[in-house]
């Protein structure tokens, strides 16, 4: 089962260094603590990544009391960190910034609402559907349950803006004007954590790093591969040394 915990950024922390430094620099020790306890859970699309922070927990594990205990501890620690951020927050008075913030929040809600529909109602198989959604559908029907979940989890998606999913993410538009249900249009995903320990995004360098590492290890690989062929030579070295009076 996959689990995610995060203090989702309002703006893109990959490109907005000032925003990342302001809100996440002091939280990196917390993120590193749980990155060690709850390792990265596999492929995450680059489209989804733009809505996550450097301290995101994206993990997958077989159910166990210990792991669920760690996950609950992470939830409580992240919740406390969020409360502290709320206490420190100053009211924004710049009108243009308020408009920018509202649109950023609406963009995120629009993304999540659409992806929730795909994950829960369109693509989800019976075994991985959330049991709460199944109960709701039995009680009030699929259409009403979808609307209820959408309005509850994504409060503001219909009030903060009028832009649609395709207004924000035109790359998902099919030729007939419908939304492409592919997970990723870019086709790039991250199998390991794309941030380093200081919170710097290294996702663009992971592939190059892995290739460089492979090339550096190649000579060592061939040495091990041909090691049996070297044994006769290695055995002859002491006798050669004795002949030369070096033993």
C-alpha positions in Angstrom: 0.0 0.0 0.0 1.3 3.5 -0.9 1.2 6.3 1.6 1.9 10.0 1.2 2.3 12.8 3.7 3.4 16.3 2.9 3.1 20.0 3.8 2.1 20.8 0.2 3.6 24.0 -1.1 1.4 26.7 -2.6 4.0 27.5 -5.2 6.5 25.5 -7.2 9.5 24.8 -4.9 11.6 23.4 -7.7 11.7 26.8 -9.5 10.9 29.1 -6.6 14.0 29.0 -4.4 12.9 31.9 -2.3 9.6 30.2 -1.4 11.4 26.9 -0.6 14.0 28.6 1.6 11.3 30.5 3.5 9.1 27.6 4.4 11.0 24.4 4.0 14.7 25.0 4.9 14.0 24.7 8.7 11.8 21.6 8.1 14.5 19.5 6.3 15.6 17.7 9.5 12.0 16.5 10.0 11.8 15.3 6.4 15.2 13.5 6.5 14.1 11.7 9.7 11.1 10.1 8.0 12.8 9.7 4.6 15.1 7.2 6.4 12.3 5.5 8.3 9.9 5.4 5.4 12.0 4.9 2.2 10.8 6.3 -1.2 7.9 4.2 -2.6 8.7 3.9 -6.2 7.8 5.8 -9.4 6.3 9.2 -9.0 5.4 11.2 -12.2 7.0 14.5 -12.8 3.5 16.1 -13.2 2.6 15.2 -9.6 6.0 16.2 -8.3 5.5 19.9 -8.9 2.9 19.9 -6.2 5.1 18.2 -3.6 7.8 19.6 -1.2 11.3 18.4 -0.4 10.0 16.8 2.8 7.2 14.7 1.1 6.8 11.2 2.4 6.0 8.9 -0.5 6.4 5.4 0.7 5.1 1.9 0.1 5.2 -1.0 2.5 3.5 -4.2 3.6 1.1 -3.5 6.4 2.6 -3.9 9.9 2.0 -2.4 13.3 5.5 -0.9 13.4 5.2 0.8 10.0 1.8 2.1 10.8 3.1 3.4 14.1 5.9 5.3 12.2 3.4 6.7 9.7 1.2 7.9 12.5 4.1 9.5 14.2 5.0 11.3 10.9 1.4 12.5 10.6 1.5 14.0 14.1 4.9 15.6 13.6 3.9 17.1 10.2 0.6 18.3 11.7 2.5 20.1 14.5 4.9 21.7 12.0 1.8 22.9 10.0 0.3 24.5 13.2 3.6 26.3 13.9 3.7 27.6 10.3 0.1 28.9 10.8 1.1 30.6 14.0 4.0 32.4 12.3 2.1 33.3 9.1 1.5 37.0 8.5 -1.6 38.2 6.7 -0.9 39.0 3.0 -2.1 42.5 2.1 -0.7 42.8 -1.4 -3.7 42.4 -3.8 -1.7 41.0 -6.7 0.0 38.4 -4.4 -3.4 37.4 -3.0 -4.7 36.9 -6.5 -1.6 34.8 -7.4 -2.0 32.7 -4.2 -5.7 32.1 -4.9 -4.9 30.9 -8.4 -2.1 28.6 -7.2 -4.4 27.0 -4.6 -7.2 26.6 -7.2 -4.7 25.1 -9.7 -3.7 22.5 -7.0 -7.3 21.7 -6.1 -8.3 21.3 -9.7 -5.4 18.9 -10.3 -6.2 16.8 -7.2 -9.9 16.7 -7.8 -9.4 15.4 -11.4 -6.8 12.9 -10.3 -8.9 11.7 -7.4 -11.7 11.0 -9.9 -9.3 8.9 -12.1 -7.9 7.1 -9.1 -11.1 6.4 -7.3 -13.9 6.2 -9.9 -12.4 5.6 -13.3 -9.2 3.5 -13.0 -9.4 2.0 -9.5 -9.9 -1.8 -9.3 -12.2 -3.2 -6.6 -9.3 -4.4 -4.5 -7.5 -1.0 -4.3 -10.6 1.2 -3.9 -10.9 3.1 -0.7 -13.6 1.3 1.4 -15.1 4.6 2.4 -15.9 5.4 -1.3 -17.4 1.9 -1.8 -19.8 2.5 1.2 -20.7 6.0 -0.1 -21.6 4.6 -3.5 -23.8 2.0 -2.0 -25.6 4.5 0.2 -26.1 7.4 -2.2 -25.0 6.3 -5.6 -21.8 6.9 -7.7 -22.7 10.4 -8.9 -23.6 11.9 -5.5 -20.7 10.2 -3.8 -18.3 11.7 -6.3 -19.8 15.2 -5.7 -19.7 14.7 -1.9 -16.0 13.6 -1.9 -15.0 16.3 -4.3 -16.7 19.1 -2.3 -15.4 17.8 1.1 -11.8 17.1 0.2 -11.4 20.0 -2.3 -13.3 22.8 -0.6 -12.8 25.9 -2.7 -12.4 24.2 -6.1 -15.7 25.7 -7.3 -15.2 29.1 -5.5 -11.6 30.1 -5.8 -11.5 30.3 -9.6 -13.3 29.5 -12.8 -10.5 27.9 -14.8 -10.9 24.3 -15.8 -8.4 21.4 -15.6 -7.5 21.9 -19.3 -7.0 25.6 -18.7 -4.3 24.8 -16.3 -2.9 21.7 -17.9 -3.6 21.9 -21.7 -1.1 19.2 -22.4 -3.7 16.7 -21.2 -6.2 17.8 -23.9 -7.1 15.1 -26.4 -8.0 15.9 -30.0 -11.7 15.6 -29.3 -11.4 18.1 -26.4 -11.6 15.5 -23.5 -9.1 15.0 -20.8 -6.4 12.4 -21.4 -6.5 9.9 -18.6 -2.8 9.0 -18.8 -0.9 9.3 -15.5 1.9 11.2 -17.2 2.0 13.1 -20.5 5.7 13.9 -20.1 6.5 10.3 -19.5 9.1 10.9 -16.9 8.9 9.4 -13.4 11.2 9.3 -10.4 12.1 5.9 -8.8 14.2 7.5 -6.0 13.9 10.7 -4.0 14.6 13.6 -6.3 15.8 15.9 -3.6 19.1 15.8 -1.8 19.6 16.2 2.0 19.6 20.0 1.8 16.4 20.1 -0.2 17.9 20.8 -3.5 16.1 19.3 -6.5 18.4 16.8 -8.2 15.8 15.0 -10.3 17.2 16.4 -13.6 20.6 14.9 -12.8 19.6 11.5 -11.5 19.6 9.8 -14.9 23.0 11.3 -15.8 24.4 10.4 -12.4 23.2 6.8 -12.8 24.8 6.6 -16.3 28.1 8.0 -15.0 28.1 5.6 -12.1 27.5 2.6 -14.4 30.4 3.7 -16.7 32.7 4.1 -13.7 31.8 0.6 -12.4 32.2 -1.0 -15.8 36.0 -1.7 -15.5 35.4 -3.2 -12.0 32.7 -5.4 -13.4 35.0 -6.7 -16.1 37.8 -7.4 -13.6 35.4 -9.6 -11.6 34.2 -11.2 -14.7 37.6 -12.2 -15.8 39.1 -12.9 -12.4 39.4 -16.7 -12.9 41.7 -16.0 -15.9 44.0 -14.0 -13.7 44.5 -16.8 -11.2 47.4 -18.5 -13.1 49.2 -15.2 -13.4 48.7 -14.3 -9.8 50.0 -17.8 -8.7 53.2 -17.3 -10.8 54.1 -14.0 -9.2 55.8 -15.5 -6.0 57.9 -17.8 -8.1 59.0 -14.9 -10.4 59.9 -12.9 -7.3 62.0 -15.8 -5.9 63.8 -16.2 -9.3 64.7 -12.5 -9.1 65.8 -12.7 -5.5 63.1 -10.5 -4.3 61.2 -12.9 -2.1 
